[in-house]
Amino acid sequence: MSSYFRALRLVNFRNYESATVFFAPGLNVAVGENAQGKTNLLEGISFAISGSSTRTASDSEVVRWGADFARVEGRIARPESDERRIAVGYAPGQKKRITIDGAPERSLADYAAGGAGVRAITFFPDDIRIVKGAPSDRREFLDALLSSLRPAYANAAAEYTKAVQQRNHLLRRIRDGYSSGKTLDTWDRKVAQLGTEVLEGRERALPHLGEHFASSMRDLYGPEKAAVTYSGTATPESYSERLREAQSADVERGTTSVGPHRDDLKLTLGGVDLTVYGSQGQQRLATLGLKFAAREYVRGTVGEDPILLMDDVMSELDERRREYLTEYFLHSAQAVVSTTNLDYFGAGTLGRAKVIRISGGRIESDTTACGNGRSGAAAEFQRTWSQRPDPE
Ligand SMILES: Nc1ncnc2c1ncn2[C@@H]1O[C@H](COP(=O)(O)OP(=O)(O)OP(=O)(O)O)[C@@H](O)[C@H]1O
């Protein structure tokens, strides 16, 4: 049995002033009309687990309008060990405060790489950009996945980005006559070392991810072979050399032309490039295929099922695929799936799921097949949630 997310409290998070939600293992369906807070709920779980939003790079966006901080708290049920209490507080202009069982966690990278005791794979409709968007969208997807498994990768990727920015600045100074070309070799050693680390991490993951993507697409789409391959400007072995060879051209252009920051993932279905030629439906299914591949990869790496947070995933799919997804979610350790329409799930499925009804930033009810999930548990949680009216 894998860990799962048992309860969430949101304070001043997006359109939630104060809400407590309980989840069950297996399938949880969050239902409500448009603009009620379903996506915000999924984002809140992911914020609690990873310490950051998957939807925005700007943390201040998650703070409820008019409030001066946001706070999320979670309870993680873990097999054969005590429940873990996690909390993430954020006030604009201040450092984020993260605690695990009440003890401060100083490194966001460590926390994001499983510190909460559970990992999440998210799907938001906008994620289709991973397939149809720019190479940077695909790199971001891959980097976020690898960072959620290894803080060392997260640090190397972040340091590499900074080193390339500084190299670019230096290239322009050399071009404009303000710096000597000799200083470039020193920078290039650092860029090459960090870049090689990033390339090695990606190279290790790709074959596994590719295999899982092919099998997910077989189930989701059909027999045509799907593949994901790395389209790189250099290999880990050749990067240092390639960077040196590119020096004079890079000085002329004022940017770094080789390295993991220029690479891409190529996604194909039956040999056809999905980014360029995929239909909307194929691109959406390939996005899901990538998310399911990521789930298998996480499971294979850490030995535990990540939880699935799936926003409005059922709409735009045909009935056969909705049925497939329903089974998939029912058999996962935990899935929280949002929808405007409960008819997407059959009565039999809903009898085995927990249904959470949301309206206007409030949880109207959360019930399981066996009755009301809030009884007793609510009082127990209310006593142990933090009583402090601030981010920490
Ligand atoms: N920081 C914030 N403070 C207050 N409200 C916010 C904040 N950010 C977003 N909202 C509002 O929260 C509401 C609910 O948004 P959410 O995306 O969760 O809706 P939803 O239930 O997923 O809707 P849909 O079915 O249309 O996707 C929206 O009206 C949005 O404008």
The ligand as an SDF file (V2000), in Angstrom:
LIG
                    3D

 31 33  0  0  0  0  0  0  0  0999 V2000
   -5.7180   34.6730   -5.5090 N   0  0  0  0  0  0  0  0  0  0  0  0
   -7.0340   34.5440   -5.6580 C   0  0  0  0  0  0  0  0  0  0  0  0
   -7.8960   35.0760   -4.7350 N   0  0  0  0  0  0  0  0  0  0  0  0
   -9.2410   34.9360   -4.8590 C   0  0  0  0  0  0  0  0  0  0  0  0
   -9.8280   34.2890   -5.8910 N   0  0  0  0  0  0  0  0  0  0  0  0
   -9.0350   33.7460   -6.8260 C   0  0  0  0  0  0  0  0  0  0  0  0
   -7.6080   33.8440   -6.7600 C   0  0  0  0  0  0  0  0  0  0  0  0
   -7.0750   33.1950   -7.8320 N   0  0  0  0  0  0  0  0  0  0  0  0
   -8.1330   32.7300   -8.5430 C   0  0  0  0  0  0  0  0  0  0  0  0
   -9.3000   33.0640   -7.9450 N   0  0  0  0  0  0  0  0  0  0  0  0
  -10.6720   32.7520   -8.3830 C   0  0  0  0  0  0  0  0  0  0  0  0
  -11.0300   31.4640   -7.9710 O   0  0  0  0  0  0  0  0  0  0  0  0
  -12.1840   31.0700   -8.7150 C   0  0  0  0  0  0  0  0  0  0  0  0
  -12.1910   29.5770   -8.9000 C   0  0  0  0  0  0  0  0  0  0  0  0
  -11.1400   29.2150   -9.7750 O   0  0  0  0  0  0  0  0  0  0  0  0
  -10.8720   27.6950  -10.2150 P   0  0  0  0  0  0  0  0  0  0  0  0
   -9.8720   27.7910  -11.3180 O   0  0  0  0  0  0  0  0  0  0  0  0
  -10.5240   26.8520   -9.0740 O   0  0  0  0  0  0  0  0  0  0  0  0
  -12.2900   27.2790  -10.7880 O   0  0  0  0  0  0  0  0  0  0  0  0
  -12.8400   25.8490  -11.2630 P   0  0  0  0  0  0  0  0  0  0  0  0
  -13.8660   25.3880  -10.2880 O   0  0  0  0  0  0  0  0  0  0  0  0
  -11.6990   24.9360  -11.5430 O   0  0  0  0  0  0  0  0  0  0  0  0
  -13.5660   26.2730  -12.5870 O   0  0  0  0  0  0  0  0  0  0  0  0
  -13.6430   25.6710  -14.0820 P   0  0  0  0  0  0  0  0  0  0  0  0
  -14.6030   24.5330  -14.0390 O   0  0  0  0  0  0  0  0  0  0  0  0
  -14.2170   26.8300  -14.8310 O   0  0  0  0  0  0  0  0  0  0  0  0
  -12.2680   25.3150  -14.5110 O   0  0  0  0  0  0  0  0  0  0  0  0
  -12.1340   31.8850  -10.0060 C   0  0  0  0  0  0  0  0  0  0  0  0
  -13.2450   32.7460  -10.0540 O   0  0  0  0  0  0  0  0  0  0  0  0
  -10.8530   32.6820   -9.8850 C   0  0  0  0  0  0  0  0  0  0  0  0
  -10.9420   33.9720  -10.4350 O   0  0  0  0  0  0  0  0  0  0  0  0
  1  2  1  0
  2  3  1  0
  2  7  2  0
  3  4  2  0
  4  5  1  0
  5  6  2  0
  6  7  1  0
  6 10  1  0
  7  8  1  0
  8  9  2  0
  9 10  1  0
 10 11  1  0
 11 12  1  0
 11 30  1  0
 12 13  1  0
 13 14  1  0
 13 28  1  0
 14 15  1  0
 15 16  1  0
 16 17  2  0
 16 18  1  0
 16 19  1  0
 19 20  1  0
 20 21  2  0
 20 22  1  0
 20 23  1  0
 23 24  1  0
 24 25  2  0
 24 26  1  0
 24 27  1  0
 28 29  1  0
 28 30  1  0
 30 31  1  0
M  END
$$$$
